[in-house]
Amino acid sequence: MTETAALKRQLKIKSGAAKRLLKENKLYRKETEDLHRRLDRMIADNAEEWDVKNAKRLVEESTKMVSDTADRMGRAVGELRDVVAKAKDDVLLAQDEDYLSAQAILEGAAM
């Protein structure tokens, strides 16, 4: 396998992982917000203690998942950034669809 083909393969793999983790992190953040609103509503409505305790546990678990996916996303984006930097020097990959997609994912991760 040529170096260009290896870089292209790595771009696909790293891009896919980073894209999936960005999406996963976004979903966990939304879930955490929804669960927190639900918990606040339960407390305001004087729900049973067991229900409130269970809702708190769900918020905590969801918050841990946000942190976990953020860590994994950071590593994946860092790895993708390294591969994109290597691919930048490759003339054959400069206008490649996978290279451009990887750059777009990096820009989305920066937001």
C-alpha positions as CSV (number, residue, x, y, z in Angstrom):
1,M,0.0,0.0,0.0
2,T,1.4,3.4,-1.0
3,E,1.8,6.1,1.6
4,T,-1.0,8.1,-0.1
5,A,-3.4,5.2,0.1
6,A,-2.5,4.6,3.7
7,L,-3.1,8.3,4.5
8,K,-6.4,8.2,2.7
9,R,-7.5,5.1,4.7
10,Q,-6.4,6.8,7.9
11,L,-8.4,9.9,7.0
12,K,-11.5,7.8,6.5
13,I,-11.1,6.0,9.7
14,K,-10.2,9.0,11.9
15,S,-12.8,11.1,10.3
16,G,-15.5,8.6,10.9
17,A,-14.5,8.2,14.6
18,A,-14.4,11.9,15.2
19,K,-17.7,12.5,13.4
20,R,-19.4,9.8,15.4
21,L,-18.0,11.0,18.7
22,L,-19.0,14.6,17.9
23,K,-22.6,13.4,17.3
24,E,-22.6,11.2,20.4
25,N,-21.4,14.0,22.6
26,K,-24.0,16.4,21.2
27,L,-26.7,13.8,21.9
28,Y,-25.5,13.2,25.5
29,R,-25.5,16.9,26.1
30,K,-29.1,17.2,24.9
31,E,-30.1,14.2,27.0
32,T,-28.5,15.7,30.1
33,E,-30.3,18.9,29.6
34,D,-33.6,17.1,29.1
35,L,-33.1,14.9,32.2
36,H,-32.1,18.0,34.3
37,R,-35.3,19.8,33.2
38,R,-37.3,16.7,34.1
39,L,-35.7,16.5,37.5
40,D,-36.4,20.1,38.2
41,R,-40.0,19.6,37.2
42,M,-40.3,16.6,39.5
43,I,-38.9,18.6,42.4
44,A,-41.2,21.4,41.7
45,D,-44.2,19.0,41.6
46,N,-43.1,17.4,44.9
47,A,-42.7,14.0,43.3
48,E,-42.0,10.9,45.4
49,E,-38.5,10.7,46.9
50,W,-37.7,7.5,45.1
51,D,-38.5,9.1,41.7
52,V,-36.4,12.1,42.4
53,K,-33.5,10.0,43.6
54,N,-33.8,7.9,40.4
55,A,-33.9,11.0,38.2
56,K,-30.8,12.4,40.0
57,R,-29.0,9.2,39.3
58,L,-29.9,9.4,35.6
59,V,-28.6,13.0,35.4
60,E,-25.3,11.9,37.0
61,E,-24.9,9.0,34.6
62,S,-25.6,11.2,31.6
63,T,-23.2,13.8,32.9
64,K,-20.5,11.2,33.2
65,M,-21.2,10.1,29.6
66,V,-20.8,13.7,28.4
67,S,-17.4,13.9,30.1
68,D,-16.4,10.5,28.7
69,T,-17.4,11.3,25.1
70,A,-15.7,14.7,25.4
71,D,-12.4,13.0,26.4
72,R,-12.7,10.4,23.6
73,M,-13.7,13.1,21.1
74,G,-10.7,15.2,22.1
75,R,-8.3,12.3,21.4
76,A,-10.0,11.4,18.1
77,V,-9.9,15.0,16.9
78,G,-6.2,15.2,17.9
79,E,-5.5,12.1,16.0
80,L,-7.4,13.3,13.0
81,R,-5.6,16.7,13.1
82,D,-2.3,14.8,13.0
83,V,-3.4,12.7,9.9
84,V,-4.7,15.9,8.2
85,A,-1.3,17.6,8.8
86,K,0.5,14.7,7.2
87,A,-2.0,14.6,4.3
88,K,-1.6,18.3,3.7
89,D,1.9,17.7,2.3
90,D,0.6,15.0,-0.1
91,V,-0.1,16.6,-3.5
92,L,-2.5,13.7,-4.5
93,L,-4.7,14.3,-1.4
94,A,-4.8,18.0,-1.5
95,Q,-8.2,18.1,-3.2
96,D,-9.4,14.6,-2.2
97,E,-12.9,14.2,-0.9
98,D,-11.8,12.4,2.2
99,Y,-9.3,15.1,3.0
100,L,-11.8,17.9,2.5
101,S,-14.3,16.0,4.7
102,A,-11.7,15.6,7.4
103,Q,-11.0,19.3,7.4
104,A,-14.8,20.1,7.6
105,I,-15.0,17.8,10.6
106,L,-12.1,19.5,12.3
107,E,-13.8,22.9,11.7
108,G,-17.0,21.5,13.2
109,A,-15.1,20.2,16.2
110,A,-13.6,23.7,16.8
111,M,-17.1,25.2,17.3
